[in-house]
């Protein structure tokens, strides 16, 4: 039996979550999973049109899956984080990929620059998302999207000289994974992550089916009131930057395996976290890992956690001090920032009350 204080906190979190979904007419569905063996908590709830066993699209939370596969390949000696990306990508694709102020920096982009968004490359996702929303037939492969961006966009800075979060970095990482493994990206995710961890209800958006054939269909997600759940062009646009579809319980399996060094070794995870750049106030970014750090008056120590967030209001974080996993999504692009804010203020702020 749980202590009364724990029951009270769990009840408060649950009520906050339900209220958040019910009060916002834009939200059609959402789920929240909070797990802590230390605090004796396992909360898995859903609201709106979905149930806790139903998979959801996890948006850019999927970037941490891509970075883990790259790190596994690094551990096995199949690539080096310090290699130029030109070693792994077709010449036609990388030709004039990064021309900044008249100088071609393409050969100077290393794999690690893609991982922590310090390549300086432009973003393909949001400019092309606008096209997708007005054209139901829109479709571009990752290679075509990158080729389009070379013509229509400009790099932000030389490799390693700044930070700019862009999906292009992870599109390129997906192509590197395909080149090194000889597998389509969606098959690589299945073989390196889903199968070993027994993530039976997880898939890749529009590209693979869950290992458990009886898995429910995944819940709808929205961009500017557009239901784009069945738009296959979106999956190609997001690609290795975020195409994981999963349940809270499966995502918990993944995050626990990462935290306990079942996916990558302790030294590798340390490298993934420590080779970082400044994302914003109180946030650093390593290899597919967002890290909230203490900033006096702005980011209290209690919020120190690491993981990843996504544009649909998706989030998957581990709080080391409380040994707690917090996973969920609101399935709507209007919650890109609100999802993390809910996690910090409504979940972590409540959990700290449990002694």
Secondary structure as UniProt FT lines:
FT   HELIX           4..23
FT   TURN            25..26
FT   STRAND          29..36
FT   TURN            37..40
FT   STRAND          41..48
FT   TURN            52..53
FT   STRAND          56..57
FT   HELIX           59..62
FT   HELIX           63..75
FT   TURN            76..77
FT   TURN            81..82
FT   HELIX           85..87
FT   HELIX           91..94
FT   TURN            95..96
FT   STRAND          99..100
FT   TURN            101..102
FT   STRAND          103..104
FT   HELIX           106..108
FT   HELIX           111..115
FT   TURN            116..117
FT   HELIX           125..134
FT   TURN            136..137
FT   HELIX           142..152
FT   TURN            159..160
FT   HELIX           167..181
FT   HELIX           185..189
FT   HELIX           190..194
FT   HELIX           195..197
FT   TURN            200..201
FT   STRAND          203..204
FT   TURN            205..207
FT   TURN            213..214
FT   STRAND          222..223
FT   TURN            224..225
FT   STRAND          226..227
FT   TURN            229..230
FT   HELIX           232..238
FT   HELIX           239..241
FT   STRAND          244..246
FT   HELIX           248..259
FT   TURN            260..261
FT   HELIX           266..274
FT   STRAND          277..280
FT   TURN            281..282
FT   STRAND          283..285
FT   STRAND          290..292
FT   TURN            296..298
FT   HELIX           301..303
FT   STRAND          306..309
FT   TURN            311..312
FT   STRAND          315..319
FT   TURN            320..323
FT   STRAND          324..329
FT   HELIX           333..335
FT   TURN            336..337
FT   HELIX           338..342
FT   HELIX           343..348
FT   HELIX           349..351
FT   TURN            352..353
//
